[in-house]
Amino acid sequence: MEWRTVKASRVLSALMRQGWTLKRQRGSHRILGKDGWSDITFAFHDKEEIGPRMLSRIAKHTGLAPENL
């Protein structure tokens, strides 16, 4: 399945369903953590659109898959 453009709020909720937790936040920069993975910075406003290229980069660091959205 291919990546498509998705709202940031949808990506964030998909990550939360997969076990990522919000460690801290400052403005739109959220630091997410999950056991066994390095922390990631999720720096998108909720209504912002995230394109396929950025989604594949996020997936590389989080294990997210297109079917999880």
mmCIF file as Biopython writes it, N, C-alpha, C and O atoms, coordinates in Angstrom:
data_model
#
loop_
_atom_site.group_PDB
_atom_site.id
_atom_site.type_symbol
_atom_site.label_atom_id
_atom_site.label_alt_id
_atom_site.label_comp_id
_atom_site.label_asym_id
_atom_site.label_entity_id
_atom_site.label_seq_id
_atom_site.pdbx_PDB_ins_code
_atom_site.Cartn_x
_atom_site.Cartn_y
_atom_site.Cartn_z
_atom_site.occupancy
_atom_site.B_iso_or_equiv
_atom_site.auth_seq_id
_atom_site.auth_asym_id
_atom_site.pdbx_PDB_model_num
ATOM 1   N N  . MET A ? 1  ? 0.846  -1.188 0.000  1.0 0.0 1  A 1 
ATOM 2   C CA . MET A ? 1  ? 0.000  0.000  0.000  1.0 0.0 1  A 1 
ATOM 3   C C  . MET A ? 1  ? 0.886  1.244  0.000  1.0 0.0 1  A 1 
ATOM 4   O O  . MET A ? 1  ? 1.934  1.271  0.645  1.0 0.0 1  A 1 
ATOM 5   N N  . GLU A ? 2  ? 0.461  2.256  -0.717 1.0 0.0 2  A 1 
ATOM 6   C CA . GLU A ? 2  ? 1.234  3.489  -0.847 1.0 0.0 2  A 1 
ATOM 7   C C  . GLU A ? 2  ? 0.819  4.514  0.196  1.0 0.0 2  A 1 
ATOM 8   O O  . GLU A ? 2  ? -0.305 4.498  0.698  1.0 0.0 2  A 1 
ATOM 9   N N  . TRP A ? 3  ? 1.756  5.408  0.511  1.0 0.0 3  A 1 
ATOM 10  C CA . TRP A ? 3  ? 1.460  6.523  1.407  1.0 0.0 3  A 1 
ATOM 11  C C  . TRP A ? 3  ? 0.655  7.560  0.661  1.0 0.0 3  A 1 
ATOM 12  O O  . TRP A ? 3  ? 0.860  7.771  -0.534 1.0 0.0 3  A 1 
ATOM 13  N N  . ARG A ? 4  ? -0.263 8.212  1.359  1.0 0.0 4  A 1 
ATOM 14  C CA . ARG A ? 4  ? -1.007 9.331  0.787  1.0 0.0 4  A 1 
ATOM 15  C C  . ARG A ? 4  ? -0.955 10.494 1.772  1.0 0.0 4  A 1 
ATOM 16  O O  . ARG A ? 4  ? -0.581 10.311 2.930  1.0 0.0 4  A 1 
ATOM 17  N N  . THR A ? 5  ? -1.322 11.661 1.326  1.0 0.0 5  A 1 
ATOM 18  C CA . THR A ? 5  ? -1.295 12.842 2.189  1.0 0.0 5  A 1 
ATOM 19  C C  . THR A ? 5  ? -2.346 12.698 3.293  1.0 0.0 5  A 1 
ATOM 20  O O  . THR A ? 5  ? -3.499 12.354 3.031  1.0 0.0 5  A 1 
ATOM 21  N N  . VAL A ? 6  ? -1.924 12.967 4.532  1.0 0.0 6  A 1 
ATOM 22  C CA . VAL A ? 6  ? -2.799 12.781 5.697  1.0 0.0 6  A 1 
ATOM 23  C C  . VAL A ? 6  ? -2.603 13.957 6.653  1.0 0.0 6  A 1 
ATOM 24  O O  . VAL A ? 6  ? -1.524 14.549 6.696  1.0 0.0 6  A 1 
ATOM 25  N N  . LYS A ? 7  ? -3.624 14.291 7.407  1.0 0.0 7  A 1 
ATOM 26  C CA . LYS A ? 7  ? -3.519 15.336 8.431  1.0 0.0 7  A 1 
ATOM 27  C C  . LYS A ? 7  ? -2.612 14.852 9.560  1.0 0.0 7  A 1 
ATOM 28  O O  . LYS A ? 7  ? -2.600 13.666 9.892  1.0 0.0 7  A 1 
ATOM 29  N N  . ALA A ? 8  ? -1.863 15.769 10.140 1.0 0.0 8  A 1 
ATOM 30  C CA . ALA A ? 8  ? -0.927 15.436 11.213 1.0 0.0 8  A 1 
ATOM 31  C C  . ALA A ? 8  ? -1.637 14.839 12.422 1.0 0.0 8  A 1 
ATOM 32  O O  . ALA A ? 8  ? -1.097 13.948 13.077 1.0 0.0 8  A 1 
ATOM 33  N N  . SER A ? 9  ? -2.840 15.319 12.726 1.0 0.0 9  A 1 
ATOM 34  C CA . SER A ? 9  ? -3.577 14.798 13.882 1.0 0.0 9  A 1 
ATOM 35  C C  . SER A ? 9  ? -3.874 13.311 13.709 1.0 0.0 9  A 1 
ATOM 36  O O  . SER A ? 9  ? -3.864 12.559 14.684 1.0 0.0 9  A 1 
ATOM 37  N N  . ARG A ? 10 ? -4.136 12.888 12.483 1.0 0.0 10 A 1 
ATOM 38  C CA . ARG A ? 10 ? -4.415 11.470 12.209 1.0 0.0 10 A 1 
ATOM 39  C C  . ARG A ? 10 ? -3.158 10.618 12.379 1.0 0.0 10 A 1 
ATOM 40  O O  . ARG A ? 10 ? -3.215 9.503  12.896 1.0 0.0 10 A 1 
ATOM 41  N N  . VAL A ? 11 ? -2.033 11.155 11.939 1.0 0.0 11 A 1 
ATOM 42  C CA . VAL A ? 11 ? -0.760 10.440 12.093 1.0 0.0 11 A 1 
ATOM 43  C C  . VAL A ? 11 ? -0.417 10.295 13.574 1.0 0.0 11 A 1 
ATOM 44  O O  . VAL A ? 11 ? -0.013 9.222  14.022 1.0 0.0 11 A 1 
ATOM 45  N N  . LEU A ? 12 ? -0.580 11.378 14.326 1.0 0.0 12 A 1 
ATOM 46  C CA . LEU A ? 12 ? -0.288 11.351 15.753 1.0 0.0 12 A 1 
ATOM 47  C C  . LEU A ? 12 ? -1.168 10.331 16.470 1.0 0.0 12 A 1 
ATOM 48  O O  . LEU A ? 12 ? -0.673 9.574  17.305 1.0 0.0 12 A 1 
ATOM 49  N N  . SER A ? 13 ? -2.455 10.300 16.161 1.0 0.0 13 A 1 
ATOM 50  C CA . SER A ? 13 ? -3.339 9.343  16.836 1.0 0.0 13 A 1 
ATOM 51  C C  . SER A ? 13 ? -2.984 7.906  16.446 1.0 0.0 13 A 1 
ATOM 52  O O  . SER A ? 13 ? -3.126 6.999  17.265 1.0 0.0 13 A 1 
ATOM 53  N N  . ALA A ? 14 ? -2.527 7.685  15.213 1.0 0.0 14 A 1 
ATOM 54  C CA . ALA A ? 14 ? -2.094 6.343  14.804 1.0 0.0 14 A 1 
ATOM 55  C C  . ALA A ? 14 ? -0.853 5.916  15.585 1.0 0.0 14 A 1 
ATOM 56  O O  . ALA A ? 14 ? -0.734 4.759  15.988 1.0 0.0 14 A 1 
ATOM 57  N N  . LEU A ? 15 ? 0.067  6.854  15.796 1.0 0.0 15 A 1 
ATOM 58  C CA . LEU A ? 15 ? 1.267  6.548  16.583 1.0 0.0 15 A 1 
ATOM 59  C C  . LEU A ? 15 ? 0.897  6.220  18.026 1.0 0.0 15 A 1 
ATOM 60  O O  . LEU A ? 15 ? 1.457  5.296  18.617 1.0 0.0 15 A 1 
ATOM 61  N N  . MET A ? 16 ? -0.036 6.965  18.590 1.0 0.0 16 A 1 
ATOM 62  C CA . MET A ? 16 ? -0.477 6.718  19.973 1.0 0.0 16 A 1 
ATOM 63  C C  . MET A ? 16 ? -1.113 5.335  20.092 1.0 0.0 16 A 1 
ATOM 64  O O  . MET A ? 16 ? -0.893 4.635  21.081 1.0 0.0 16 A 1 
ATOM 65  N N  . ARG A ? 17 ? -1.897 4.939  19.094 1.0 0.0 17 A 1 
ATOM 66  C CA . ARG A ? 17 ? -2.512 3.602  19.104 1.0 0.0 17 A 1 
ATOM 67  C C  . ARG A ? 17 ? -1.450 2.510  19.059 1.0 0.0 17 A 1 
ATOM 68  O O  . ARG A ? 17 ? -1.671 1.409  19.565 1.0 0.0 17 A 1 
ATOM 69  N N  . GLN A ? 18 ? -0.303 2.802  18.461 1.0 0.0 18 A 1 
ATOM 70  C CA . GLN A ? 18 ? 0.777  1.822  18.347 1.0 0.0 18 A 1 
ATOM 71  C C  . GLN A ? 18 ? 1.690  1.801  19.573 1.0 0.0 18 A 1 
ATOM 72  O O  . GLN A ? 18 ? 2.702  1.100  19.577 1.0 0.0 18 A 1 
ATOM 73  N N  . GLY A ? 19 ? 1.346  2.554  20.597 1.0 0.0 19 A 1 
ATOM 74  C CA . GLY A ? 19 ? 2.113  2.493  21.839 1.0 0.0 19 A 1 
ATOM 75  C C  . GLY A ? 19 ? 3.059  3.648  22.087 1.0 0.0 19 A 1 
ATOM 76  O O  . GLY A ? 19 ? 3.753  3.658  23.104 1.0 0.0 19 A 1 
ATOM 77  N N  . TRP A ? 20 ? 3.114  4.634  21.181 1.0 0.0 20 A 1 
ATOM 78  C CA . TRP A ? 20 ? 3.945  5.808  21.406 1.0 0.0 20 A 1 
ATOM 79  C C  . TRP A ? 20 ? 3.263  6.692  22.438 1.0 0.0 20 A 1 
ATOM 80  O O  . TRP A ? 20 ? 2.040  6.831  22.417 1.0 0.0 20 A 1 
ATOM 81  N N  . THR A ? 21 ? 4.024  7.287  23.333 1.0 0.0 21 A 1 
ATOM 82  C CA . THR A ? 21 ? 3.468  8.159  24.359 1.0 0.0 21 A 1 
ATOM 83  C C  . THR A ? 21 ? 4.124  9.534  24.279 1.0 0.0 21 A 1 
ATOM 84  O O  . THR A ? 21 ? 5.266  9.674  23.842 1.0 0.0 21 A 1 
ATOM 85  N N  . LEU A ? 22 ? 3.379  10.533 24.708 1.0 0.0 22 A 1 
ATOM 86  C CA . LEU A ? 22 ? 3.882  11.905 24.730 1.0 0.0 22 A 1 
ATOM 87  C C  . LEU A ? 22 ? 4.734  12.082 25.976 1.0 0.0 22 A 1 
ATOM 88  O O  . LEU A ? 22 ? 4.229  11.996 27.095 1.0 0.0 22 A 1 
ATOM 89  N N  . LYS A ? 23 ? 6.023  12.329 25.787 1.0 0.0 23 A 1 
ATOM 90  C CA . LYS A ? 23 ? 6.931  12.519 26.920 1.0 0.0 23 A 1 
ATOM 91  C C  . LYS A ? 23 ? 6.936  13.966 27.383 1.0 0.0 23 A 1 
ATOM 92  O O  . LYS A ? 23 ? 6.900  14.247 28.581 1.0 0.0 23 A 1 
ATOM 93  N N  . ARG A ? 24 ? 6.981  14.888 26.414 1.0 0.0 24 A 1 
ATOM 94  C CA . ARG A ? 24 ? 6.918  16.313 26.734 1.0 0.0 24 A 1 
ATOM 95  C C  . ARG A ? 24 ? 6.536  17.082 25.469 1.0 0.0 24 A 1 
ATOM 96  O O  . ARG A ? 24 ? 6.614  16.569 24.353 1.0 0.0 24 A 1 
ATOM 97  N N  . GLN A ? 25 ? 6.125  18.322 25.686 1.0 0.0 25 A 1 
ATOM 98  C CA . GLN A ? 25 ? 5.688  19.150 24.566 1.0 0.0 25 A 1 
ATOM 99  C C  . GLN A ? 25 ? 6.028  20.599 24.825 1.0 0.0 25 A 1 
ATOM 100 O O  . GLN A ? 25 ? 5.923  21.087 25.950 1.0 0.0 25 A 1 
ATOM 101 N N  . ARG A ? 26 ? 6.438  21.279 23.769 1.0 0.0 26 A 1 
ATOM 102 C CA . ARG A ? 26 ? 6.666  22.717 23.830 1.0 0.0 26 A 1 
ATOM 103 C C  . ARG A ? 26 ? 6.162  23.297 22.514 1.0 0.0 26 A 1 
ATOM 104 O O  . ARG A ? 26 ? 6.798  23.144 21.471 1.0 0.0 26 A 1 
ATOM 105 N N  . GLY A ? 27 ? 5.031  23.955 22.573 1.0 0.0 27 A 1 
ATOM 106 C CA . GLY A ? 27 ? 4.405  24.455 21.348 1.0 0.0 27 A 1 
ATOM 107 C C  . GLY A ? 27 ? 3.931  23.294 20.506 1.0 0.0 27 A 1 
ATOM 108 O O  . GLY A ? 27 ? 3.256  22.394 21.005 1.0 0.0 27 A 1 
ATOM 109 N N  . SER A ? 28 ? 4.282  23.307 19.223 1.0 0.0 28 A 1 
ATOM 110 C CA . SER A ? 28 ? 3.864  22.219 18.339 1.0 0.0 28 A 1 
ATOM 111 C C  . SER A ? 28 ? 4.885  21.076 18.314 1.0 0.0 28 A 1 
ATOM 112 O O  . SER A ? 28 ? 4.667  20.074 17.633 1.0 0.0 28 A 1 
ATOM 113 N N  . HIS A ? 29 ? 5.983  21.211 19.040 1.0 0.0 29 A 1 
ATOM 114 C CA . HIS A ? 29 ? 6.998  20.157 19.088 1.0 0.0 29 A 1 
ATOM 115 C C  . HIS A ? 29 ? 6.675  19.166 20.195 1.0 0.0 29 A 1 
ATOM 116 O O  . HIS A ? 29 ? 6.723  19.495 21.381 1.0 0.0 29 A 1 
ATOM 117 N N  . ARG A ? 30 ? 6.345  17.948 19.784 1.0 0.0 30 A 1 
ATOM 118 C CA . ARG A ? 30 ? 6.036  16.897 20.752 1.0 0.0 30 A 1 
ATOM 119 C C  . ARG A ? 30 ? 7.142  15.856 20.710 1.0 0.0 30 A 1 
ATOM 120 O O  . ARG A ? 30 ? 7.546  15.425 19.630 1.0 0.0 30 A 1 
ATOM 121 N N  . ILE A ? 31 ? 7.632  15.451 21.865 1.0 0.0 31 A 1 
ATOM 122 C CA . ILE A ? 31 ? 8.630  14.388 21.952 1.0 0.0 31 A 1 
ATOM 123 C C  . ILE A ? 31 ? 7.869  13.119 22.311 1.0 0.0 31 A 1 
ATOM 124 O O  . ILE A ? 31 ? 7.233  13.036 23.362 1.0 0.0 31 A 1 
ATOM 125 N N  . LEU A ? 32 ? 7.943  12.128 21.420 1.0 0.0 32 A 1 
ATOM 126 C CA . LEU A ? 32 ? 7.245  10.871 21.635 1.0 0.0 32 A 1 
ATOM 127 C C  . LEU A ? 32 ? 8.245  9.783  21.979 1.0 0.0 32 A 1 
ATOM 128 O O  . LEU A ? 32 ? 9.364  9.776  21.465 1.0 0.0 32 A 1 
ATOM 129 N N  . GLY A ? 33 ? 7.848  8.866  22.843 1.0 0.0 33 A 1 
ATOM 130 C CA . GLY A ? 33 ? 8.718  7.776  23.240 1.0 0.0 33 A 1 
ATOM 131 C C  . GLY A ? 33 ? 7.993  6.453  23.226 1.0 0.0 33 A 1 
ATOM 132 O O  . GLY A ? 33 ? 6.774  6.394  23.383 1.0 0.0 33 A 1 
ATOM 133 N N  . LYS A ? 34 ? 8.761  5.380  23.033 1.0 0.0 34 A 1 
ATOM 134 C CA . LYS A ? 34 ? 8.230  4.022  23.062 1.0 0.0 34 A 1 
ATOM 135 C C  . LYS A ? 34 ? 9.377  3.105  23.449 1.0 0.0 34 A 1 
ATOM 136 O O  . LYS A ? 34 ? 10.491 3.255  22.948 1.0 0.0 34 A 1 
ATOM 137 N N  . ASP A ? 35 ? 9.112  2.160  24.337 1.0 0.0 35 A 1 
ATOM 138 C CA . ASP A ? 35 ? 10.154 1.222  24.758 1.0 0.0 35 A 1 
ATOM 139 C C  . ASP A ? 35 ? 10.761 0.510  23.553 1.0 0.0 35 A 1 
ATOM 140 O O  . ASP A ? 35 ? 10.045 0.039  22.669 1.0 0.0 35 A 1 
ATOM 141 N N  . GLY A ? 36 ? 12.087 0.441  23.531 1.0 0.0 36 A 1 
ATOM 142 C CA . GLY A ? 36 ? 12.789 -0.235 22.443 1.0 0.0 36 A 1 
ATOM 143 C C  . GLY A ? 36 ? 13.051 0.632  21.225 1.0 0.0 36 A 1 
ATOM 144 O O  . GLY A ? 36 ? 13.686 0.173  20.275 1.0 0.0 36 A 1 
ATOM 145 N N  . TRP A ? 37 ? 12.584 1.865  21.225 1.0 0.0 37 A 1 
ATOM 146 C CA . TRP A ? 37 ? 12.759 2.791  20.098 1.0 0.0 37 A 1 
ATOM 147 C C  . TRP A ? 37 ? 13.392 4.081  20.613 1.0 0.0 37 A 1 
ATOM 148 O O  . TRP A ? 37 ? 13.240 4.434  21.782 1.0 0.0 37 A 1 
ATOM 149 N N  . SER A ? 38 ? 14.096 4.772  19.737 1.0 0.0 38 A 1 
ATOM 150 C CA . SER A ? 38 ? 14.621 6.098  20.084 1.0 0.0 38 A 1 
ATOM 151 C C  . SER A ? 38 ? 13.470 7.093  20.098 1.0 0.0 38 A 1 
ATOM 152 O O  . SER A ? 38 ? 12.506 6.948  19.346 1.0 0.0 38 A 1 
ATOM 153 N N  . ASP A ? 39 ? 13.575 8.109  20.962 1.0 0.0 39 A 1 
ATOM 154 C CA . ASP A ? 39 ? 12.552 9.157  20.991 1.0 0.0 39 A 1 
ATOM 155 C C  . ASP A ? 39 ? 12.514 9.873  19.648 1.0 0.0 39 A 1 
ATOM 156 O O  . ASP A ? 39 ? 13.536 10.000 18.973 1.0 0.0 39 A 1 
ATOM 157 N N  . ILE A ? 40 ? 11.334 10.335 19.270 1.0 0.0 40 A 1 
ATOM 158 C CA . ILE A ? 40 ? 11.200 11.105 18.035 1.0 0.0 40 A 1 
ATOM 159 C C  . ILE A ? 40 ? 10.553 12.453 18.351 1.0 0.0 40 A 1 
ATOM 160 O O  . ILE A ? 40 ? 9.808  12.587 19.322 1.0 0.0 40 A 1 
ATOM 161 N N  . THR A ? 41 ? 10.846 13.435 17.525 1.0 0.0 41 A 1 
ATOM 162 C CA . THR A ? 41 ? 10.205 14.742 17.633 1.0 0.0 41 A 1 
ATOM 163 C C  . THR A ? 41 ? 9.139  14.815 16.562 1.0 0.0 41 A 1 
ATOM 164 O O  . THR A ? 41 ? 9.429  14.666 15.375 1.0 0.0 41 A 1 
ATOM 165 N N  . PHE A ? 42 ? 7.914  15.044 16.977 1.0 0.0 42 A 1 
ATOM 166 C CA . PHE A ? 42 ? 6.789  15.200 16.058 1.0 0.0 42 A 1 
ATOM 167 C C  . PHE A ? 42 ? 6.437  16.675 16.073 1.0 0.0 42 A 1 
ATOM 168 O O  . PHE A ? 42 ? 5.799  17.149 17.014 1.0 0.0 42 A 1 
ATOM 169 N N  . ALA A ? 43 ? 6.844  17.413 15.038 1.0 0.0 43 A 1 
ATOM 170 C CA . ALA A ? 43 ? 6.730  18.878 15.042 1.0 0.0 43 A 1 
ATOM 171 C C  . ALA A ? 43 ? 5.763  19.373 13.963 1.0 0.0 43 A 1 
ATOM 172 O O  . ALA A ? 43 ? 6.138  20.152 13.087 1.0 0.0 43 A 1 
ATOM 173 N N  . PHE A ? 44 ? 4.524  18.913 14.041 1.0 0.0 44 A 1 
ATOM 174 C CA . PHE A ? 44 ? 3.524  19.326 13.068 1.0 0.0 44 A 1 
ATOM 175 C C  . PHE A ? 44 ? 2.302  19.860 13.796 1.0 0.0 44 A 1 
ATOM 176 O O  . PHE A ? 44 ? 1.935  19.354 14.857 1.0 0.0 44 A 1 
ATOM 177 N N  . HIS A ? 45 ? 1.670  20.887 13.224 1.0 0.0 45 A 1 
ATOM 178 C CA . HIS A ? 45 ? 0.397  21.372 13.751 1.0 0.0 45 A 1 
ATOM 179 C C  . HIS A ? 45 ? -0.678 20.368 13.351 1.0 0.0 45 A 1 
ATOM 180 O O  . HIS A ? 45 ? -0.579 19.743 12.295 1.0 0.0 45 A 1 
ATOM 181 N N  . ASP A ? 46 ? -1.702 20.209 14.182 1.0 0.0 46 A 1 
ATOM 182 C CA . ASP A ? 46 ? -2.720 19.179 13.965 1.0 0.0 46 A 1 
ATOM 183 C C  . ASP A ? 46 ? -3.386 19.224 12.593 1.0 0.0 46 A 1 
ATOM 184 O O  . ASP A ? 46 ? -3.647 18.176 12.002 1.0 0.0 46 A 1 
ATOM 185 N N  . LYS A ? 47 ? -3.661 20.413 12.084 1.0 0.0 47 A 1 
ATOM 186 C CA . LYS A ? 47 ? -4.374 20.526 10.793 1.0 0.0 47 A 1 
ATOM 187 C C  . LYS A ? 47 ? -3.440 20.492 9.590  1.0 0.0 47 A 1 
ATOM 188 O O  . LYS A ? 47 ? -3.896 20.524 8.447  1.0 0.0 47 A 1 
ATOM 189 N N  . GLU A ? 48 ? -2.146 20.426 9.839  1.0 0.0 48 A 1 
ATOM 190 C CA . GLU A ? 48 ? -1.156 20.409 8.764  1.0 0.0 48 A 1 
ATOM 191 C C  . GLU A ? 48 ? -1.224 19.092 7.993  1.0 0.0 48 A 1 
ATOM 192 O O  . GLU A ? 48 ? -1.433 18.029 8.578  1.0 0.0 48 A 1 
ATOM 193 N N  . GLU A ? 49 ? -1.047 19.177 6.675  1.0 0.0 49 A 1 
ATOM 194 C CA . GLU A ? 49 ? -1.022 17.992 5.823  1.0 0.0 49 A 1 
ATOM 195 C C  . GLU A ? 49 ? 0.409  17.452 5.763  1.0 0.0 49 A 1 
ATOM 196 O O  . GLU A ? 49 ? 1.357  18.213 5.568  1.0 0.0 49 A 1 
ATOM 197 N N  . ILE A ? 50 ? 0.558  16.152 5.928  1.0 0.0 50 A 1 
ATOM 198 C CA . ILE A ? 50 ? 1.877  15.516 5.811  1.0 0.0 50 A 1 
ATOM 199 C C  . ILE A ? 50 ? 1.852  14.670 4.553  1.0 0.0 50 A 1 
ATOM 200 O O  . ILE A ? 50 ? 0.987  13.811 4.384  1.0 0.0 50 A 1 
ATOM 201 N N  . GLY A ? 51 ? 2.817  14.924 3.666  1.0 0.0 51 A 1 
ATOM 202 C CA . GLY A ? 51 ? 2.869  14.232 2.386  1.0 0.0 51 A 1 
ATOM 203 C C  . GLY A ? 51 ? 3.517  12.856 2.467  1.0 0.0 51 A 1 
ATOM 204 O O  . GLY A ? 51 ? 4.073  12.479 3.498  1.0 0.0 51 A 1 
ATOM 205 N N  . PRO A ? 52 ? 3.439  12.111 1.366  1.0 0.0 52 A 1 
ATOM 206 C CA . PRO A ? 52 ? 3.960  10.743 1.320  1.0 0.0 52 A 1 
ATOM 207 C C  . PRO A ? 52 ? 5.437  10.626 1.671  1.0 0.0 52 A 1 
ATOM 208 O O  . PRO A ? 52 ? 5.841  9.680  2.348  1.0 0.0 52 A 1 
ATOM 209 N N  . ARG A ? 53 ? 6.231  11.563 1.223  1.0 0.0 53 A 1 
ATOM 210 C CA . ARG A ? 53 ? 7.671  11.481 1.470  1.0 0.0 53 A 1 
ATOM 211 C C  . ARG A ? 53 ? 7.998  11.602 2.963  1.0 0.0 53 A 1 
ATOM 212 O O  . ARG A ? 53 ? 8.796  10.830 3.494  1.0 0.0 53 A 1 
ATOM 213 N N  . MET A ? 54 ? 7.378  12.570 3.628  1.0 0.0 54 A 1 
ATOM 214 C CA . MET A ? 54 ? 7.597  12.751 5.057  1.0 0.0 54 A 1 
ATOM 215 C C  . MET A ? 54 ? 7.002  11.585 5.839  1.0 0.0 54 A 1 
ATOM 216 O O  . MET A ? 54 ? 7.576  11.162 6.843  1.0 0.0 54 A 1 
ATOM 217 N N  . LEU A ? 55 ? 5.865  11.060 5.398  1.0 0.0 55 A 1 
ATOM 218 C CA . LEU A ? 55 ? 5.263  9.911  6.079  1.0 0.0 55 A 1 
ATOM 219 C C  . LEU A ? 55 ? 6.189  8.696  6.032  1.0 0.0 55 A 1 
ATOM 220 O O  . LEU A ? 55 ? 6.277  7.948  7.006  1.0 0.0 55 A 1 
ATOM 221 N N  . SER A ? 56 ? 6.872  8.498  4.917  1.0 0.0 56 A 1 
ATOM 222 C CA . SER A ? 56 ? 7.785  7.353  4.846  1.0 0.0 56 A 1 
ATOM 223 C C  . SER A ? 56 ? 8.984  7.561  5.764  1.0 0.0 56 A 1 
ATOM 224 O O  . SER A ? 56 ? 9.518  6.595  6.309  1.0 0.0 56 A 1 
ATOM 225 N N  . ARG A ? 57 ? 9.410  8.801  5.941  1.0 0.0 57 A 1 
ATOM 226 C CA . ARG A ? 57 ? 10.499 9.082  6.894  1.0 0.0 57 A 1 
ATOM 227 C C  . ARG A ? 57 ? 10.043 8.817  8.329  1.0 0.0 57 A 1 
ATOM 228 O O  . ARG A ? 57 ? 10.780 8.233  9.123  1.0 0.0 57 A 1 
ATOM 229 N N  . ILE A ? 58 ? 8.823  9.249  8.655  1.0 0.0 58 A 1 
ATOM 230 C CA . ILE A ? 58 ? 8.261  9.005  9.987  1.0 0.0 58 A 1 
ATOM 231 C C  . ILE A ? 58 ? 8.165  7.497  10.218 1.0 0.0 58 A 1 
ATOM 232 O O  . ILE A ? 58 ? 8.504  7.008  11.295 1.0 0.0 58 A 1 
ATOM 233 N N  . ALA A ? 59 ? 7.706  6.771  9.217  1.0 0.0 59 A 1 
ATOM 234 C CA . ALA A ? 59 ? 7.539  5.318  9.325  1.0 0.0 59 A 1 
ATOM 235 C C  . ALA A ? 59 ? 8.865  4.616  9.591  1.0 0.0 59 A 1 
ATOM 236 O O  . ALA A ? 59 ? 8.924  3.648  10.349 1.0 0.0 59 A 1 
ATOM 237 N N  . LYS A ? 60 ? 9.915  5.105  8.970  1.0 0.0 60 A 1 
ATOM 238 C CA . LYS A ? 60 ? 11.242 4.511  9.142  1.0 0.0 60 A 1 
ATOM 239 C C  . LYS A ? 60 ? 11.692 4.569  10.603 1.0 0.0 60 A 1 
ATOM 240 O O  . LYS A ? 60 ? 12.372 3.662  11.083 1.0 0.0 60 A 1 
ATOM 241 N N  . HIS A ? 61 ? 11.313 5.629  11.303 1.0 0.0 61 A 1 
ATOM 242 C CA . HIS A ? 61 ? 11.739 5.824  12.688 1.0 0.0 61 A 1 
ATOM 243 C C  . HIS A ? 61 ? 10.740 5.321  13.726 1.0 0.0 61 A 1 
ATOM 244 O O  . HIS A ? 61 ? 11.064 5.227  14.910 1.0 0.0 61 A 1 
ATOM 245 N N  . THR A ? 62 ? 9.507  4.994  13.276 1.0 0.0 62 A 1 
ATOM 246 C CA . THR A ? 62 ? 8.471  4.628  14.239 1.0 0.0 62 A 1 
ATOM 247 C C  . THR A ? 62 ? 7.832  3.260  13.998 1.0 0.0 62 A 1 
ATOM 248 O O  . THR A ? 62 ? 7.155  2.733  14.880 1.0 0.0 62 A 1 
ATOM 249 N N  . GLY A ? 63 ? 8.038  2.687  12.827 1.0 0.0 63 A 1 
ATOM 250 C CA . GLY A ? 63 ? 7.392  1.410  12.512 1.0 0.0 63 A 1 
ATOM 251 C C  . GLY A ? 63 ? 5.969  1.577  12.004 1.0 0.0 63 A 1 
ATOM 252 O O  . GLY A ? 63 ? 5.247  0.590  11.865 1.0 0.0 63 A 1 
ATOM 253 N N  . LEU A ? 64 ? 5.554  2.798  11.726 1.0 0.0 64 A 1 
ATOM 254 C CA . LEU A ? 64 ? 4.200  3.075  11.220 1.0 0.0 64 A 1 
ATOM 255 C C  . LEU A ? 64 ? 4.060  2.498  9.818  1.0 0.0 64 A 1 
ATOM 256 O O  . LEU A ? 64 ? 5.011  2.527  9.037  1.0 0.0 64 A 1 
ATOM 257 N N  . ALA A ? 65 ? 2.883  1.976  9.496  1.0 0.0 65 A 1 
ATOM 258 C CA . ALA A ? 65 ? 2.618  1.438  8.171  1.0 0.0 65 A 1 
ATOM 259 C C  . ALA A ? 65 ? 1.363  2.127  7.598  1.0 0.0 65 A 1 
ATOM 260 O O  . ALA A ? 65 ? 0.519  2.590  8.366  1.0 0.0 65 A 1 
ATOM 261 N N  . PRO A ? 66 ? 1.230  2.200  6.270  1.0 0.0 66 A 1 
ATOM 262 C CA . PRO A ? 66 ? 0.081  2.893  5.671  1.0 0.0 66 A 1 
ATOM 263 C C  . PRO A ? 66 ? -1.260 2.361  6.174  1.0 0.0 66 A 1 
ATOM 264 O O  . PRO A ? 66 ? -2.212 3.126  6.334  1.0 0.0 66 A 1 
ATOM 265 N N  . GLU A ? 67 ? -1.336 1.058  6.422  1.0 0.0 67 A 1 
ATOM 266 C CA . GLU A ? 67 ? -2.610 0.486  6.877  1.0 0.0 67 A 1 
ATOM 267 C C  . GLU A ? 67 ? -2.960 0.867  8.323  1.0 0.0 67 A 1 
ATOM 268 O O  . GLU A ? 67 ? -4.097 0.669  8.752  1.0 0.0 67 A 1 
ATOM 269 N N  . ASN A ? 68 ? -1.992 1.413  9.076  1.0 0.0 68 A 1 
ATOM 270 C CA . ASN A ? 68 ? -2.256 1.859  10.447 1.0 0.0 68 A 1 
ATOM 271 C C  . ASN A ? 68 ? -3.010 3.185  10.494 1.0 0.0 68 A 1 
ATOM 272 O O  . ASN A ? 68 ? -3.593 3.542  11.517 1.0 0.0 68 A 1 
ATOM 273 N N  . LEU A ? 69 ? -2.992 3.906  9.381  1.0 0.0 69 A 1 
ATOM 274 C CA . LEU A ? 69 ? -3.688 5.194  9.333  1.0 0.0 69 A 1 
ATOM 275 C C  . LEU A ? 69 ? -5.130 4.915  9.029  1.0 0.0 69 A 1 
ATOM 276 O O  . LEU A ? 69 ? -5.933 5.843  8.936  1.0 0.0 69 A 1 
#
